[in-house]
């Protein structure tokens, strides 16, 4: 049997969708039987350091278009001929879209939908992008034989905004790396502390610094918090980050807000572990990996309600409305060191997130493939491992 994958993000995206795709295909290569081939269709070779994260395997290889002038057209239409040439039985759109005409071509398909933020909050996107993303979504969920949602929140959005039968959708959470559980040693903490000149006492936020992530709410909350408490924001510099910096400077908070850009993964656990709490005030998410990383690091979490963050952080994290500055400050006060019940809150949260750790995502995805009737992969087919 031949399984094809949309591998554009695998070779181009360093995090997020790229990590999802690379982890999945690597794990699938370990468990499929010897008669199964995994073909990764990418418009070009992308970045070597990302491509090399796909482990060499006899049953896995990349496929690139030949003599194609417009790569985006190949990925959305022209790829169908390549899939037919390679006798693909099932094609998996890893990043929310499928080639146009795949159903008519007789190729079974699965699509993973990560979120529908562009429909829930179109104000954060260019109007033309919203139009394109929405059209691709409706087309893909119609073409797909099965849909994978990465959270119950995303499944609800697919049903509501796409009019999709919920029986067509399987919720399979992203696998979460557990290395944040491992305490950094004191030498590492001292090294990281010196490199980034971290405050003596701080709360932390990790993620893309963009308007939807709403970190300005946490900055405003600092006015109501102890003066020796700072906020460390880890993420890529953006125009929104500059907006937050201007607010901090004009409101006497410049010395209490530290931005860290280009932080390597090796340093992040120590930065988490030296914080008192994590604040994640995003208005809307598809899952919320930083919330889980923070809990793994031994931190209590304060996040915002209204999307999947309650699902990611569980009942012992605290949640406030995304415009409630006073509520945000009060919630943070409840989780700082010395607050009553803080350690119990952390312990219960760590027990809650075990449902996301070490999950055998590849086996769950393979089961979805098996439930699609094809001549090459009858339901109940065998898997090694």
C-alpha positions in Angstrom: 0.0 0.0 0.0 1.2 3.5 -0.8 0.4 6.5 1.5 1.1 10.0 0.3 1.6 13.1 2.4 1.5 16.8 1.7 5.1 17.6 2.9 5.4 21.3 2.1 5.4 22.2 5.9 7.7 19.3 6.7 10.5 20.9 4.6 9.7 24.6 5.2 8.3 25.1 8.7 10.6 24.9 11.7 7.8 24.6 14.3 4.1 24.0 14.5 2.8 22.3 11.4 6.3 21.3 10.4 6.9 19.5 13.7 3.5 17.8 13.5 4.3 16.4 10.0 7.9 15.3 10.7 7.0 13.6 14.0 4.1 11.8 12.4 5.9 10.4 9.3 8.9 9.3 11.4 6.7 7.4 13.8 4.6 5.9 11.0 7.7 4.6 9.3 8.5 2.6 12.5 5.1 0.8 12.7 3.8 0.2 9.1 4.3 -3.2 7.6 7.0 -3.9 5.0 4.6 -3.6 2.1 3.7 0.0 2.9 5.4 2.9 1.3 5.3 6.5 2.6 5.8 9.2 -0.1 6.3 12.8 1.0 5.2 15.2 -1.7 6.9 18.6 -1.4 7.0 21.5 -4.0 10.8 21.7 -3.5 13.5 20.4 -1.1 12.9 23.3 1.3 15.4 23.7 4.2 18.0 20.9 4.5 18.1 21.2 8.4 14.3 20.4 8.4 14.4 17.8 5.7 17.1 16.0 7.5 14.9 15.6 10.6 12.9 13.0 8.6 14.7 9.8 9.5 16.1 7.7 6.7 13.9 4.6 6.1 13.6 2.1 3.3 9.8 2.7 3.2 9.9 6.5 3.1 11.0 8.9 0.4 10.5 12.5 -0.8 8.8 13.2 -4.2 9.3 16.6 -5.9 7.6 18.0 -9.1 9.6 18.0 -12.3 9.6 21.0 -14.7 6.8 22.9 -12.9 6.8 26.7 -13.1 4.1 27.5 -10.5 4.7 25.2 -7.5 1.5 26.3 -5.7 -0.5 25.1 -8.7 1.2 21.8 -8.6 0.4 21.3 -4.9 -3.2 22.2 -5.4 -3.9 20.5 -8.8 -1.0 19.1 -10.7 0.0 16.7 -7.9 -3.0 14.5 -8.8 -1.2 13.1 -11.8 1.8 12.3 -9.7 -0.3 10.6 -7.1 -1.9 8.5 -9.8 1.5 7.7 -11.3 2.7 6.5 -7.9 -0.5 4.5 -7.3 -1.2 6.3 -4.0 -4.0 4.6 -2.1 -4.5 7.2 0.6 -3.3 10.8 0.6 -3.0 12.8 3.9 -3.2 16.6 3.9 -1.2 17.4 7.0 -1.9 21.1 7.1 -5.6 21.6 6.5 -5.9 21.2 2.7 -6.2 18.6 0.0 -5.5 18.8 -3.8 -8.5 19.8 -5.8 -10.1 16.8 -7.6 -8.6 14.1 -5.4 -12.0 12.5 -4.7 -12.8 12.5 -8.5 -9.5 10.9 -9.1 -10.5 7.9 -7.0 -7.8 8.5 -4.3 -8.9 8.2 -0.7 -7.9 11.0 1.5 -7.5 12.2 5.1 -7.1 15.9 6.2 -5.8 17.2 9.5 -7.5 20.4 10.6 -5.4 22.2 13.2 -7.7 25.2 13.8 -10.2 27.6 12.2 -8.9 30.8 13.6 -9.2 32.5 10.3 -13.0 31.9 10.5 -13.4 32.6 14.2 -11.3 35.7 14.2 -10.9 37.0 10.6 -9.8 40.4 11.9 -6.3 39.0 12.4 -5.9 38.1 8.7 -6.0 39.9 5.4 -9.4 39.7 3.9 -8.1 37.9 0.8 -6.3 35.3 2.9 -9.5 34.6 4.8 -11.3 34.1 1.6 -8.7 31.7 0.3 -8.3 29.7 3.6 -12.1 29.4 4.0 -12.6 28.2 0.4 -9.8 25.6 0.9 -11.3 24.4 4.2 -14.8 23.9 2.7 -13.4 22.1 -0.3 -11.1 19.9 1.7 -13.6 18.7 4.3 -16.0 17.9 1.4 -13.3 15.9 -0.5 -11.9 14.1 2.5 -13.0 10.6 3.4 -11.9 11.2 7.0 -11.0 14.3 9.0 -8.6 14.5 12.0 -9.0 17.4 14.5 -6.2 18.1 16.9 -8.7 19.0 19.7 -12.3 18.8 20.7 -12.5 22.6 20.2 -11.3 22.2 16.6 -13.8 19.4 16.1 -16.7 21.6 17.3 -15.5 24.4 15.0 -15.4 22.0 12.0 -19.0 20.8 12.7 -20.4 24.3 13.3 -18.5 26.3 10.6 -18.2 23.6 8.0 -21.5 21.8 8.5 -19.6 18.5 8.7 -21.1 15.3 10.2 -19.2 14.8 13.5 -19.0 11.0 12.7 -16.6 11.9 9.9 -14.1 13.5 12.4 -11.7 11.8 14.7 -10.0 13.8 17.5 -6.3 12.9 17.8 -4.2 15.2 20.0 -0.8 16.2 19.0 2.0 14.3 20.8 3.8 16.4 23.4 7.5 16.1 24.0 8.2 15.3 27.6 11.7 16.8 27.9 10.3 19.8 29.8 9.7 17.4 32.7 13.4 17.0 33.2 14.8 19.6 35.7 17.7 21.7 34.3 20.7 21.4 36.6 22.0 24.4 38.4 25.0 25.0 36.1 22.5 25.2 33.1 20.3 27.6 35.0 23.2 29.8 35.9 24.4 29.8 32.3 21.0 30.7 30.9 20.4 33.3 33.6 23.7 35.0 32.7 23.1 34.8 29.0 19.7 36.4 29.0 20.0 38.6 32.1 16.8 37.2 33.5 14.9 39.1 36.3 15.2 37.7 39.8 11.4 37.1 39.8 9.3 36.7 36.7 6.3 35.1 35.0 6.7 33.8 31.4 4.9 33.7 28.1 6.1 31.6 25.1 4.8 31.7 21.6 4.5 33.9 18.5 4.1 37.5 19.6 1.1 38.5 17.6 -2.1 40.4 18.3 -4.3 37.3 18.6 -1.9 36.0 21.3 -3.0 39.1 23.4 0.2 39.4 25.5 -0.6 43.1 26.0 -3.2 42.0 28.5 -0.5 40.5 30.8 1.6 43.6 30.4 -1.3 45.8 31.5 -1.9 43.4 34.5 1.6 44.2 35.8 0.3 47.5 37.2 -1.7 45.5 39.7 1.1 43.0 40.6 4.1 43.2 43.0 6.7 45.7 41.7 9.5 43.1 41.9 7.6 40.8 39.5 8.6 41.0 35.8 7.2 39.4 32.6 9.5 37.5 30.2 8.1 37.1 26.7 9.8 34.5 24.5 9.1 34.6 20.8 9.9 36.0 17.4 10.0 39.8 17.1 6.9 41.2 15.2 5.2 44.6 14.7 2.8 43.6 17.5 5.9 43.1 19.8 7.0 46.6 19.0 3.5 47.8 19.9 3.8 46.1 23.3 7.2 47.5 23.9 5.9 51.0 23.2 3.1 50.5 25.7 5.6 49.3 28.4 7.9 52.3 27.8 5.1 54.9 27.9 3.5 53.4 31.1 6.6 53.0 33.3 6.9 49.2 32.7 10.0 49.0 30.5 12.2 47.6 33.2 9.6 44.9 34.0 9.0 43.5 30.5 11.8 41.5 28.9 11.6 40.2 25.3 13.7 37.2 24.3 14.0 36.4 20.6 15.7 33.4 18.9 15.9 31.3 22.0 17.2 27.8 21.2 15.2 24.8 22.4 18.0 23.8 24.6 17.6 26.9 26.8 13.9 27.0 27.0 13.3 24.4 29.8 15.6 26.3 32.1 13.9 29.6 31.3 10.5 28.0 32.1 11.7 26.4 35.3 13.1 29.6 36.8 9.8 31.3 36.3 7.0 31.5 39.0 4.1 31.0 36.6 3.1 30.9 32.9 0.6 33.4 31.4 -1.0 32.6 28.1 -3.8 35.1 27.3 -4.4 34.1 23.7 -7.9 34.9 22.3 -8.1 31.7 20.3 -6.0 28.6 19.8 -6.3 25.2 18.1 -4.5 23.4 20.9 -2.0 25.2 23.2 1.3 23.4 23.4 3.0 26.2 25.5 0.4 25.6 28.2 1.4 22.0 28.4 5.1 22.8 28.3 4.7 25.1 31.2 2.8 22.6 33.3 5.5 20.0 32.5 8.0 22.5 33.7 6.3 22.7 37.1 4.5 26.0 36.6 0.9 27.0 37.3 -0.9 28.5 34.3 -3.2 31.5 33.8 -4.8 31.6 30.4 -7.8 33.0 28.6 -11.2 31.3 28.1 -13.1 30.9 24.9 -11.1 28.4 22.8 -9.2 25.2 23.5 -7.0 26.4 26.4 -9.3 25.0 29.1 -9.0 21.7 27.2 -5.2 21.9 27.2 -4.6 23.2 30.7 -7.3 21.4 32.6 -9.5 22.4 35.5 -6.7 23.5 37.8 -5.3 26.2 35.6 -7.0 29.6 35.9 -8.9 31.2 33.0 -10.1 34.8 32.5 -11.8 36.7 29.8 -9.3 38.0 27.2 -10.0 41.7 27.9 -10.2 41.4 31.7 -7.1 43.2 33.0 -8.1 43.1 36.6 -9.1 39.4 36.3 -5.8 38.6 34.8 -3.9 40.3 37.6 -6.0 38.6 40.3 -5.5 35.2 38.7 -1.7 35.6 38.6 -1.7 36.6 42.3 -3.4 33.3 43.0 -0.6 31.2 41.5 2.6 33.1 42.5 5.0 31.5 45.0 3.5 31.4 48.5 -0.1 31.5 47.2 -2.4 29.1 49.0 -3.0 25.8 47.1 -0.3 26.6 44.5 1.6 23.3 44.8 -1.6 21.2 44.8 -2.7 23.1 41.6 0.5 22.3 39.9 0.4 18.6 40.9 -3.2 18.2 39.7 -2.4 19.9 36.4 0.6 17.7 35.8 -1.6 14.6 36.4 -4.2 16.1 33.9 -1.8 16.6 31.0 -0.5 13.0 31.1 -3.3 12.3 28.6 -1.3 14.3 26.0 2.1 12.7 26.7 3.5 9.6 25.1 0.3 9.2 23.1 0.8 6.9 20.2 -0.4 9.4 17.6 1.0 7.3 14.7 -1.0 4.2 15.7 -4.2 6.3 16.0 -3.7 7.9 12.6 -2.9 4.5 11.1 -6.2 3.2 12.5 -8.0 6.1 10.7 -6.3 4.9 7.5 -7.4 1.4 8.1 -11.0 2.4 8.6 -11.1 3.8 5.0 -12.1 0.9 2.7 -9.5 0.5 0.0 -8.4 -2.6 -1.9 -4.8 -2.1 -0.6 -5.7 -1.7 3.1 -8.7 -3.7 4.3 -10.2 -2.8 7.7 -8.4 -4.8 10.4 -5.1 -5.1 8.4 -2.0 -6.0 10.3 0.6 -3.6 11.7 3.9 -4.5 13.1 5.2 -3.0 16.3 
